[in-house]
Amino acid sequence: LRRQRQMCIRDSGEIVRYRLQVTVPEGNLANFKLVDALPTGLSFLNDGTASAPIFSAGVSSSLSPLTPTISGSNLTWDFGTLSNSDRDNTIDDTIAVEFNALVTNTSGITDGKKLKNTATANYTGGSGSGSETVYVVEPLISITKTVSPSSNVQAGDTLTYTVTVSNADGNADAFDLVLNDALGNLGSNFNLQSVTLP
């Protein structure tokens, strides 16, 4: 069983594309099921992006699941009896499915976390498995705030505050970022004139 994913480094909110590919021996495999056990931190995106089963020449199945059955974090594709009638031993005969998983913003899914995803092919008389790992990266957000002028101010003067938000980790985007500035602590005489965004 071979697993593939697009990249090995992801941050919360990003999507990982997985491909599960099984090399199929000649003959029939009864009760063939492909099960992917998503770890905590990855969730299946049931948004129509999962592929239908991809069969190489000579490979077919009695059932053809267009999407997996979902039970908790387990994804199951039930193919019934899987058959391979191709007799060319120089070429691997395969079946594959592809799907997207979302890196979730949940407790414990922090910078450097390893998310190991394991898939297993089960059938009457045997099984096989394969794993891939993605590494979580997180943005490194910093905020600076300056005011001009910063001294010798009087009532009626206009103060210009500049708030700069930066992300020191160029490999991790910050999703759904919200900036709050508590202007109320400037006192009752403060009057907001305008806000300018870059």
N, C-alpha and C positions, 0 to 999 in steps of 0.2 A: 504494500500500500504506500503510495507516494503522495505527499502533501506539498502544496506550493502556496506561497502568499506573495504579495507584491513587494512589500518592504518589511524590514525587521524592526524599525523604530517608529512608534506611533505615540501620539498624545491623546488625551481624553477628548472625545468628540470626533475623532477621525475614523475613517472606514478602512477596514482591512479586507481585501479580496482573497478568498481562499479557493483553491482548486483541489479536490480530492480525486485521485486517480488510482485505479486498481488494475494491475496486470492480470488478465484472465487466462487461466490454462485452457487447453482444448477439452471439449466435453461439456458436461452439465454440472452446475453447482446448485443444489436445492436449497430453498429457504435463505436466499442470499439477501443480507441486509447490510447497509452501510450506516454506521452510527458515528456521529461527531459529538464529543462531549466538550462543549464550550466551557472554559474556566470562568470563574468570577472575574469580571472586568471586561468580558466580551459578550455581546448580545446579538442574536440573529436579527438581521434586517429583513423583515417580511414585507418588502416594498416592490416586489415584482422583478428584482434584479437577479434572483436565483435562476440558474440555467436549468433547462430540461436536461435529462441524462444525455451524455455524449458518448455514443458507441462507435468503436472502430469497426472496420469491415469484418463481417462474420460474427459479430457479437450481438446478441439480442436477449430480451428478457420477457417472461410471461406477464409481468407487471411493469408499468412505466410511470413511476411517480414524478409528477411535474414539480412538486415542492415537498420538502420533508415534513414528516409528522413531528410536532414539537411537544416534548414532555419535560418541563423544567428547563434545564440547560442542555438537554440531549436532543439532537436532530437525527431523525431516522428516515432513511430511504429504503423502502421494501421493494425489491425487484422480483420476488417470487423465485422462479427457476431461471438462473442465468446460463445462457448457452453460448458456446464458442465453436463455430463450425469451420473456422479458418485453419488450414493445414500448413500455412507458410510459417515455418519455425524461425525464419530470419527476422521477422517483424513482431514486436510486442503487440498483443491484442489487449485493448484496454476499454474500461468504462470510466467516465469521469462526471463529476458535478461541480458546479461553481456557485459560490454565494458570498454575500457581503456580511461582515460583522462589524458592529460599532464598539469602539473602545469607550466604555462608560465612565462617567465621572462619579465614582462611588468610593466609599471609605476604604482605605487600604490600597487603592490604585494610585500609587505615587511614583515619583521619578525613580527610574531604575527597576521598577517592578517587572518581573518576567511573567508573561502570560503564556503558559504551555498548553497548546490545543492538541488533543489526541483524537484520532479517528480510527475506527475498527471495522473491518469487514468480517462479518460472521456468516457462516453457511454450514450446512449439515456435514460434519466430519472435519471441520477446521476453522481457522480464523487467522487474521493478520492485522497488524496495526502500524501506524506511523504518527509522528508528532512534529510540530513546528512551534517555535517560540517567537513571540514578538516582545520587544522591550519598550516600556512606557517612558516617555520623556514629558516633562512638564515645562510650561513657560516660567521664566524668571522675571516677574514684573517689578518694576521700581517706579516710584512717583516722586517728582520734585516740584516744589511750589515756590515761586518768587514773587515779589511785589515791587513795583516802581511807581513813585519814589518810595524809599524805605525809611526815610527820616525827614525831619523838619516839615511835617504835614500839618495842615490846619483844616478846620471845618470848611467844607465846600470844595476841598481839593478832590481830584479824581485819582483813584488808585487803580493801577492795572496789575491784576494778578495773572500769572502765567503758570499753568499746571501742565507738566510734561510727564506723559506715561511712556515707558519704554520696556521692551522685552529683550533681555540680555541673551536669551537662548533662541538663536535664529532657527533652530530645528523644530521648535514647538510653538504652534499658534495658540493664542488665547481666545477661546470661544465664549460668546455671551458675556463679554466684559462690561461691567457697570461701574461708573465712576461717581462717587458721592463726595460732595464738598460741603461741609457743615458751615454755611455762611452765617447762620444765626448767632454764632459765638462772637461775631464782630460787634454786636451791640445794636440797640434799637435805632440808632442814628444812621445806620448803614442803608444805602439805597442802591440796589443793583441797577446799573445803567444798560449793560449789554453783555452778551456772551458770544464769542467768536470761536468757531471750530476750524481746525486746519483743513 
